[in-house]
Amino acid sequence: MEHGSKSDVALYIDRLMRSTSEHAFLIIGVGHAEDFIQMTGDRNGVQLDFPLVTTRQQMREELIKHAAHVEGLSVVENAGSNDARFFDIEVEGHSTRIAEICCRMLERLFDVDDNTALTFDFDGLAD
């Protein structure tokens, strides 16, 4: 796990999109809170994944849908192998565009600003 801020999001998303590992993932956590965005991706884009397991996550359902709508993105609800619900949001395009969208999602969903400490947990990212 590495530490950074919103200014580092573009670097990590670029590394995710350049990865050749089919198991690569990136989780951007907000400070010491339990809030996060997790994603997988390839050279064409990323899939944002929002689990709806905890009460705190479930309370954000409408906010997630609204934030995606503002960005012109569709939300698909799925169920995991353990029947846990989650939202998937596909974001296509260049890593810079996707990073900008992710930063706006962090702002809208978790009140992240330029001074908010973020964590970057990942596996399989390109160097």
N, C-alpha and C positions, 0 to 999 in steps of 0.2 A: 504494500500500500504506500502510495506517495501522497504528499500534501501540496496544495496549491490554492488557486483561486479561479474566478471566472476567466481570467486572461489565459489560463492554461487549457481550457476546454478544447479549443481548436486543435492544439497539438495532439491530445489524446484521441480525439475523433479521427484525425488524419492517420494516426498510427493504427487505429482499429480498422479503418477502411483499406489500408495498405497491407494488412495482415494476410498471410497465406494459410493460416490455421483455420480450419472449419469450426474449431471450438473456441475461438477468440471471443472475449467479452470485455466490457468496460462497465464499471459501476461508479457513478459520481455521487458521493455522499456529501451531505450538508453538515459541516462542522461535526459536533458531537451529538447531533440529533439523529433520529432514526429515519430521516427523510433521505431518499435517494432516487436516482434514475438509473436503470440498468439497460444495457443495450448490447446487441450483436450487430455485425455489419459485414459488408464486403465493398468492393470498389464502386458499386452502384448506389450505395446508401446504407442506412442503418434502420434497425427496428428498435424503437423505444418500448420498453416493457415496464408496466406499472402493476406490481402485485396488489391485490385487494384482500389481504389476509388480516391485517390488524385493524382495529377500530379506527385508528388514526388514518390509515390508508383508505379505508372505506368512506370516511368522512370527506375525502377529497375527490370522490368519483365525479361529481358534477363539475368541479373545478378543472379536473383533467380534461373532461369532454369539452368544456368551454375554451380552455387554453389551446387545445388541438384545433377547434373550430376557427379560432382567431387566426391561426397559422394556415388555414385552408387544408388541414389534415383530417383524415378519417380515423376513428377509433373502432377497433374490433375487439369485442369481448370474447375471451377464451377461458377454458378450464384446464388446469394442469392435471397431471396424473393423480394428484391427491385431491382432485375436485376443487382446489383453490381457484378463485377467479382472478383474472388479470386482464389489463387492457394492453393491446399492442397498437403501436402507431408506426406506420412505415413512412420514412422520410428519405426521398431520393435526391440526388444531386451531388454537387461538389462538397467536399468536407467543410469548406468555409461557410457555405450556406447552412449546412446541417448544424455546425457549431453555433451559429447565430440563433437558430431556432431553439437549440438545446438551452442556450443561455437565457433566452426569453421564457422558456418553459420553467427553468429554475427560478427566475424572478417571479413569475406569476403563481407558481405552485408553492414555493417555499420561501418567498421574500428574500432571495439571494441578491446581494448587491456586490459591488467591486471589492468590498472589504471582508466579505463572508469567507471563512475558511472552508475549503472543499477537500475531500479525500478522493483519490483515484485508485480504485482497486481493479485489477485487470489480470488477464492471462492471455498469452499468445499474440500480443500486439507487435507490430513491426517496430524495428529500432528507428 
